[in-house]
Amino acid sequence: MRAIVVYESMFGNTRQIADAIAVGLADAAEVTVVNVNHVESEDVESADLVLVGGPTHVHGMSRPSTRAEAEKWTLDPAKKVSLESGAPGRGIREWLDDEVIVPKNFATFATRVDWPIIVSGNAAAQIDRELHRRGSHRLMAAENFVVTKDSELGDGEIVRAKAWGTEVGEALSDTSSQASR
């Protein structure tokens, strides 16, 4: 089976989560991890599973204005952040607006600040709704990974992302075996 992890990352946290998810998923599928700025429709179309994730900005998926604001943060030495290679570029929101291919199966994830979801928002839920609305099959519930107020991944989040990737792989294997019956 083939899986593709499509991510958006401003400061590298979401990329690290995407990479960890791919490690966990690797026993169940051939996995490709790709920044949203470089994903091709053919990659999505040929995959058995598409995992999509991005940072939570202002309660949901990033927008050009929130990515521009994040870019400004890099100019503040007190914030101690630098832009991920290729950031800001386009975001998951714009990619979904442009993408015409509907993946067979999907799962979504996001990074968000360590506050209650009611306060921080949840980009993963927005991505999930959009893919489900298009008719793709939700393989797993959306997952969130925590970033500290200092824009660093929370303790244990890489390990948790790898474990979640393993769970996603098991669900994909179960779906595949049910389909072959």
DACORMO-V400411 format. One record per pair of residues at least 4 apart in sequence whose C-alpha atoms are under 7 Angstrom apart, sorted by sequence separation. I is the first residue (numbers start at 1). J is the second residue. D is the distance in Angstrom with one decimal. If there is no record, write none. Layout:
<<I/J/D> <I/J/D>>
This chain:
<<9/13/6.6> <12/16/6.2> <13/17/6.4> <14/18/6.1> <15/19/6.1> <16/20/6.2> <17/21/6.1> <18/22/6.2> <19/23/6.4> <20/24/6.5> <21/25/6.1> <22/26/5.9> <25/29/6.4> <26/30/6.1> <34/38/6.4> <35/39/6.5> <39/43/6.9> <40/44/6.9> <41/45/6.1> <42/46/6.0> <43/47/6.3> <56/60/5.1> <57/61/5.9> <62/66/5.9> <63/67/6.2> <64/68/6.1> <65/69/6.3> <66/70/6.2> <67/71/6.2> <68/72/6.4> <69/73/6.6> <83/87/6.0> <90/94/6.2> <91/95/6.3> <92/96/6.0> <93/97/6.3> <94/98/6.2> <95/99/5.8> <115/119/6.3> <116/120/6.2> <117/121/4.9> <122/126/6.9> <123/127/6.2> <124/128/6.0> <125/129/6.1> <126/130/6.3> <127/131/6.3> <128/132/6.0> <129/133/5.9> <130/134/6.4> <131/135/6.8> <132/136/5.1> <147/151/5.7> <148/152/5.3> <153/157/6.4> <156/160/6.1> <157/161/6.0> <158/162/6.3> <159/163/6.3> <160/164/6.1> <161/165/6.1> <162/166/6.4> <163/167/6.4> <164/168/6.2> <165/169/6.2> <166/170/6.3> <167/171/6.2> <168/172/6.1> <169/173/6.1> <170/174/6.2> <171/175/6.2> <172/176/6.1> <173/177/6.1> <174/178/6.1> <175/179/6.2> <176/180/6.3> <177/181/6.7> <9/14/5.1> <26/31/6.1> <34/39/6.0> <56/61/5.5> <57/62/5.0> <62/67/6.4> <115/120/5.8> <117/122/6.2> <131/136/5.7> <132/137/6.5> <147/152/5.3> <148/153/6.1> <8/14/6.7> <9/15/5.7> <44/50/6.7> <55/61/6.8> <56/62/6.4> <73/79/6.6> <132/138/6.5> <147/153/4.4> <148/154/5.8> <7/14/6.9> <55/62/6.9> <74/81/5.4> <113/120/6.4> <146/153/6.1> <147/154/5.2> <7/15/6.6> <74/82/5.3> <112/120/6.8> <146/154/5.4> <22/31/6.1> <57/66/6.5> <74/83/6.9> <7/18/6.7> <146/157/6.8> <71/83/6.9> <145/157/6.2> <5/18/6.5> <110/123/5.8> <19/33/6.8> <110/124/4.9> <128/142/6.6> <18/33/7.0> <109/124/4.8> <108/124/5.4> <125/142/6.0> <124/142/5.6> <108/127/6.6> <124/143/6.6> <108/128/5.9> <124/144/6.8> <67/88/5.9> <3/29/6.1> <2/29/5.2> <3/30/6.0> <4/31/5.6> <5/32/6.2> <6/33/6.2> <7/34/6.5> <8/35/5.9> <1/29/4.8> <2/30/4.8> <3/31/4.8> <4/32/4.7> <5/33/4.7> <6/34/5.1> <7/35/5.1> <8/36/5.6> <63/91/6.9> <140/168/6.8> <1/30/6.2> <2/31/6.1> <3/32/6.4> <4/33/5.8> <5/34/6.2> <6/35/5.8> <7/36/5.5> <62/91/6.4> <6/36/5.6> <106/136/6.8> <62/93/6.9> <105/136/5.7> <106/137/6.2> <107/138/6.0> <61/93/6.2> <102/134/6.6> <104/136/5.5> <105/137/4.6> <106/138/5.2> <107/139/5.7> <112/144/6.8> <114/146/5.3> <139/171/6.8> <103/136/5.7> <104/137/6.1> <105/138/5.9> <106/139/5.6> <107/140/5.5> <109/142/5.5> <110/143/6.6> <111/144/5.6> <112/145/6.3> <113/146/5.7> <114/147/5.9> <102/136/6.0> <105/139/6.0> <107/141/6.8> <108/142/4.9> <109/143/4.6> <110/144/4.9> <111/145/4.7> <112/146/5.3> <113/147/4.8> <114/148/5.8> <107/142/6.3> <108/143/6.5> <109/144/5.5> <110/145/6.1> <111/146/5.7> <112/147/5.6> <113/148/5.7> <111/147/6.4> <113/149/6.4> <54/92/6.7> <14/54/6.1> <14/55/6.4> <4/47/6.4> <3/47/5.2> <2/47/5.0> <3/48/5.8> <4/49/6.5> <5/50/5.9> <6/51/6.1> <7/52/5.8> <8/53/6.5> <9/54/6.2> <2/48/5.3> <3/49/4.7> <4/50/5.0> <5/51/4.6> <6/52/4.8> <7/53/4.8> <8/54/4.7> <9/55/6.5> <1/48/6.2> <2/49/6.7> <3/50/5.8> <4/51/6.2> <5/52/5.9> <6/53/6.5> <7/54/5.5> <8/55/6.9> <37/89/6.4> <37/90/6.2> <50/103/6.3> <49/103/6.8> <56/110/6.4> <36/91/6.7> <49/104/6.4> <50/105/6.3> <51/106/5.5> <52/107/6.6> <53/108/5.5> <54/109/6.9> <55/110/5.4> <56/111/6.0> <36/92/6.5> <45/101/6.1> <48/104/6.0> <49/105/4.8> <50/106/4.8> <51/107/4.8> <52/108/4.8> <53/109/4.5> <54/110/4.9> <55/111/4.7> <56/112/5.1> <44/101/6.9> <48/105/6.3> <49/106/5.4> <50/107/6.7> <51/108/5.4> <52/109/6.3> <53/110/5.0> <54/111/6.4> <55/112/6.1> <45/103/6.2> <44/103/6.2> <41/101/6.5> <59/120/5.5> <60/121/5.6> <59/121/3.5> <60/122/5.2> <61/123/4.6> <58/121/6.9> <59/122/5.8> <60/123/4.1> <59/123/6.9> <56/121/6.7> <61/126/6.9> <56/122/5.9> <60/126/6.5> <56/123/4.8> <55/123/6.6> <54/123/6.8> <11/81/6.5> <11/82/5.9> <53/124/6.5> <79/150/6.9> <11/83/4.9> <12/84/5.3> <10/83/5.6> <11/84/5.0> <10/84/5.3> <9/84/6.6> <10/87/5.6> <9/87/7.0> <10/88/6.2> <8/91/6.0> <8/92/6.3> <14/111/6.0> <20/158/6.0> <24/162/4.4> <13/152/6.9> <23/162/6.1> <24/163/5.9> <13/153/6.2> <21/161/5.1> <25/165/4.6> <17/158/6.0> <20/161/5.6> <21/162/4.6> <24/165/4.3> <25/166/4.9> <28/169/5.0> <20/162/4.7> <24/166/4.3> <28/170/6.9> <21/164/6.5> <22/165/6.3> <25/168/6.7> <17/161/5.9> <21/165/4.2> <25/169/4.9> <28/173/6.6>>
